[in-house]
């Protein structure tokens, strides 16, 4: 789970006793995540599952981003882009000493 977040992948978990089998998922569905503008730790996420026959349904799953720091990593596309952006914002140590 934490490795997925570190790579910028959103880990989701079925809630309660739900499983792919109990939801009738076969693997050929198209899944959309709706209303995920502001990722927060442990929030519920709505998935729209579209089947090949044209039917669709919504289900709630749990976002397994577990901490605010992981949410920051995810928003930046993973830990590497996050760290690079932080380094780019940091003042140059050589210029700080000279001042």
RALINNOR-V517745 format. One record per pair of residues at least 4 apart in sequence whose ideal C-beta (glycine too) atoms are under 7 Angstrom apart, sorted by the first residue. I is the first residue (numbers start at 1). GAP is how many residues later the second one is. D is the distance in Angstrom with one decimal. If there is no record, write none. Layout:
I|GAP|D ; I|GAP|D
This chain:
1|4|6.8 ; 1|10|4.8 ; 1|63|5.2 ; 2|4|6.2 ; 3|4|6.5 ; 4|5|4.1 ; 4|7|4.6 ; 5|6|6.4 ; 5|60|5.8 ; 5|65|4.7 ; 5|68|5.6 ; 5|69|5.6 ; 6|67|6.2 ; 6|72|5.8 ; 6|73|4.4 ; 7|71|5.1 ; 8|66|6.4 ; 8|69|4.3 ; 8|70|3.5 ; 10|53|6.9 ; 10|64|6.5 ; 11|53|4.0 ; 12|33|6.2 ; 12|49|4.5 ; 12|50|6.8 ; 12|51|6.2 ; 12|52|6.5 ; 13|48|6.2 ; 13|49|4.7 ; 13|51|5.1 ; 14|4|3.8 ; 14|5|6.0 ; 14|47|5.9 ; 15|45|6.0 ; 15|46|6.2 ; 15|47|5.5 ; 17|5|6.8 ; 18|4|5.6 ; 18|5|6.0 ; 19|4|7.0 ; 20|5|4.2 ; 23|36|6.4 ; 25|4|6.1 ; 28|24|5.8 ; 29|20|5.1 ; 29|21|6.2 ; 29|22|5.6 ; 30|20|4.5 ; 31|16|5.4 ; 31|18|5.5 ; 32|15|6.9 ; 32|16|4.5 ; 33|12|6.0 ; 33|14|6.0 ; 34|12|4.8 ; 34|14|5.9 ; 35|11|6.3 ; 36|9|6.3 ; 39|24|6.8 ; 39|26|6.1 ; 39|32|5.0 ; 39|35|5.5 ; 39|36|6.2 ; 40|31|6.0 ; 41|24|5.4 ; 41|25|5.5 ; 41|26|5.6 ; 41|27|5.9 ; 41|29|6.8 ; 41|30|5.7 ; 42|20|6.8 ; 42|21|6.6 ; 42|24|6.4 ; 43|20|4.9 ; 44|16|5.1 ; 44|18|6.4 ; 45|16|5.4 ; 45|18|4.9 ; 46|12|5.5 ; 46|14|6.0 ; 47|11|6.8 ; 47|12|5.4 ; 47|14|5.8 ; 48|8|5.7 ; 48|10|5.4 ; 49|7|6.2 ; 49|8|5.7 ; 49|10|6.6 ; 50|6|4.4 ; 51|4|5.0 ; 51|5|6.9 ; 65|5|4.6 ; 65|6|5.2 ; 65|9|5.7 ; 66|4|6.0 ; 68|4|6.7 ; 69|4|6.6 ; 70|4|6.3 ; 71|4|6.3 ; 72|4|6.5 ; 72|10|6.2 ; 73|5|6.2 ; 73|6|4.9 ; 73|9|5.1 ; 76|5|4.7 ; 76|6|3.9 ; 76|9|6.1 ; 77|4|4.4 ; 78|4|6.8 ; 79|4|6.1 ; 80|4|6.3 ; 81|4|6.2 ; 82|4|6.5 ; 83|4|6.3 ; 84|4|6.4 ; 85|4|6.5 ; 86|4|6.5 ; 91|4|6.4 ; 91|5|5.2 ; 92|4|6.8 ; 93|4|6.5 ; 94|4|6.6 ; 95|4|6.5
